[in-house]
Amino acid sequence: MSGMENLKNVLREPNVVELKPWKSIHEEIKEPMVTGLGPIDIPESVLAMGFARITEPVSLGNPTHKHPFDQWIYIIGEGENFAELDADLEMTLGDEIIKINYPCYIFIPKNVMHCPLEVKRVGKPFLFIDARITEEASVRPATIKKSPQIKYIAKKKE
């Protein structure tokens, strides 16, 4: 979890964490970001999410890699309308390069090779959100424990 030692979120109430801005472990992200790191913030929590504001072209997630857990990457507009995205991106997912110029989320199943996320053009800043469910708050698998078993409570429609 190199670089995570700079993250200083504050537990304010039981189950309520104040997010503090910090410098991303990704050198390419220049602006401060906020990150909720699941078990680092609240030991019983396994959801980790990072939020970054992207303002210029950048390459994220190098080198191409995989994780032993599912991951979700959200790309959304900022400001008055999240549904507007004025940017051009390319994401390597498996053997494909996906071209994106619309707000979306990308589901990355566990053990699927992915990245880099190439931000080719930024007309207006947008939000990049990285979400994963894991017992460790790492973006690389070197220190990852076994992914937790998730119990789904939604009932099937009959």
Wavefront OBJ file of the C-alpha trace (Angstrom):
o trace
v 0.000 0.000 0.000
v 2.830 2.298 -0.839
v 1.728 5.929 -0.761
v -1.413 5.145 1.226
v 0.295 6.328 4.425
v -0.505 9.906 3.319
v -4.231 9.198 3.521
v -5.626 10.645 6.753
v -9.404 10.163 6.709
v -11.163 10.778 10.040
v -13.742 8.522 11.691
v -16.310 11.120 12.877
v -19.152 8.906 14.077
v -19.651 5.163 14.070
v -19.760 4.259 10.363
v -19.193 7.891 9.217
v -15.780 8.777 7.778
v -14.739 12.292 6.819
v -12.801 12.142 3.550
v -9.596 14.165 3.537
v -7.897 15.266 0.315
v -4.578 13.610 -0.443
v -2.034 13.134 -3.218
v -2.875 10.104 -5.352
v -0.465 7.177 -5.534
v -0.813 7.679 -9.297
v 1.715 10.403 -10.081
v -0.298 11.259 -13.209
v -3.186 12.586 -11.102
v -2.085 16.091 -10.154
v -5.122 17.387 -8.251
v -5.955 16.228 -4.723
v -8.338 13.291 -4.580
v -10.448 11.591 -1.920
v -10.500 7.891 -1.184
v -12.496 5.710 1.172
v -10.316 2.728 1.963
v -12.707 0.247 3.474
v -10.855 -1.671 6.195
v -8.330 1.123 6.809
v -11.172 3.528 7.655
v -13.619 1.040 9.206
v -12.309 -2.501 9.863
v -15.635 -4.166 8.957
v -15.894 -2.358 5.611
v -14.583 -3.960 2.407
v -15.639 -1.320 -0.150
v -12.780 0.875 -1.357
v -13.471 3.854 -3.635
v -11.240 6.601 -4.984
v -12.490 9.830 -6.559
v -10.277 11.965 -8.806
v -10.943 15.020 -10.956
v -9.289 14.663 -14.358
v -8.449 17.949 -16.081
v -5.949 17.001 -18.784
v -4.872 14.042 -20.923
v -3.256 11.297 -18.852
v -2.470 7.580 -18.891
v -3.665 5.696 -15.788
v -3.155 2.180 -14.487
v 0.089 1.266 -16.203
v 1.224 -1.379 -16.732
v -1.594 -3.649 -17.888
v -2.498 -5.777 -14.866
v -5.206 -7.835 -13.166
v -6.645 -8.211 -9.651
v -8.131 -11.135 -7.714
v -11.296 -9.048 -7.182
v -13.905 -7.283 -9.322
v -13.412 -3.588 -10.048
v -15.650 -0.815 -11.358
v -14.333 2.330 -13.046
v -16.803 5.215 -13.371
v -16.279 8.062 -15.825
v -18.819 10.867 -15.346
v -19.142 14.546 -16.140
v -18.844 17.046 -13.339
v -20.834 20.141 -12.573
v -24.529 20.530 -13.234
v -24.976 17.417 -15.371
v -23.213 14.119 -14.670
v -24.649 12.782 -17.938
v -22.424 15.041 -20.039
v -18.866 14.004 -20.786
v -16.604 16.148 -22.948
v -13.581 13.860 -23.196
v -12.155 11.041 -25.305
v -10.753 7.951 -23.586
v -9.500 4.486 -24.472
v -9.512 1.573 -22.022
v -7.740 -1.735 -22.531
v -9.991 -4.520 -21.252
v -8.818 -8.044 -21.975
v -7.736 -8.107 -25.613
v -9.864 -5.122 -26.629
v -9.403 -1.381 -26.635
v -12.702 0.330 -25.842
v -13.218 3.900 -27.070
v -15.290 6.040 -24.690
v -16.731 9.537 -25.130
v -19.837 9.156 -22.951
v -20.445 8.822 -19.193
v -20.213 5.193 -18.170
v -18.915 2.608 -15.800
v -16.587 -0.172 -16.803
v -16.955 -3.498 -15.009
v -13.639 -5.332 -14.763
v -14.169 -8.933 -13.610
v -11.530 -10.409 -11.318
v -8.452 -11.791 -13.079
v -9.140 -9.892 -16.328
v -6.157 -7.986 -17.697
v -6.931 -4.274 -17.990
v -5.472 -0.794 -18.372
v -4.079 1.518 -19.249
v -6.929 3.997 -19.270
v -5.753 6.547 -21.815
v -7.390 9.958 -21.504
v -6.747 11.349 -24.982
v -8.654 14.649 -24.778
v -10.348 16.631 -22.013
v -12.764 19.362 -23.139
v -14.206 19.726 -19.620
v -12.909 18.172 -16.397
v -14.602 14.935 -15.379
v -14.730 12.551 -12.425
v -12.853 9.258 -12.366
v -14.111 6.846 -9.703
v -12.414 3.536 -8.908
v -14.464 1.083 -6.812
v -13.606 -2.382 -5.581
v -14.638 -4.809 -2.877
v -11.585 -6.269 -1.202
v -10.154 -6.752 2.263
v -7.073 -4.744 1.310
v -7.103 -1.198 -0.028
v -4.452 -1.696 -2.677
v -4.572 -1.020 -6.387
v -2.066 -3.759 -7.130
v -2.381 -7.447 -6.190
v 0.981 -7.833 -4.413
v -0.557 -7.490 -0.925
v -4.139 -8.557 -1.591
v -5.797 -11.048 0.715
v -8.481 -13.386 -0.569
v -11.530 -11.448 -1.811
v -14.448 -11.548 0.627
v -17.526 -13.631 -0.010
v -20.434 -11.339 -0.835
v -23.972 -12.155 0.188
v -26.563 -10.714 -2.152
v -29.872 -9.826 -0.526
v -31.847 -8.790 -3.602
v -34.632 -11.251 -4.348
v -35.215 -12.633 -7.816
v -38.334 -11.492 -9.593
v -40.843 -14.268 -9.863
l 1 2 3 4 5 6 7 8 9 10 11 12 13 14 15 16 17 18 19 20 21 22 23 24 25 26 27 28 29 30 31 32 33 34 35 36 37 38 39 40 41 42 43 44 45 46 47 48 49 50 51 52 53 54 55 56 57 58 59 60 61 62 63 64 65 66 67 68 69 70 71 72 73 74 75 76 77 78 79 80 81 82 83 84 85 86 87 88 89 90 91 92 93 94 95 96 97 98 99 100 101 102 103 104 105 106 107 108 109 110 111 112 113 114 115 116 117 118 119 120 121 122 123 124 125 126 127 128 129 130 131 132 133 134 135 136 137 138 139 140 141 142 143 144 145 146 147 148 149 150 151 152 153 154 155 156 157 158
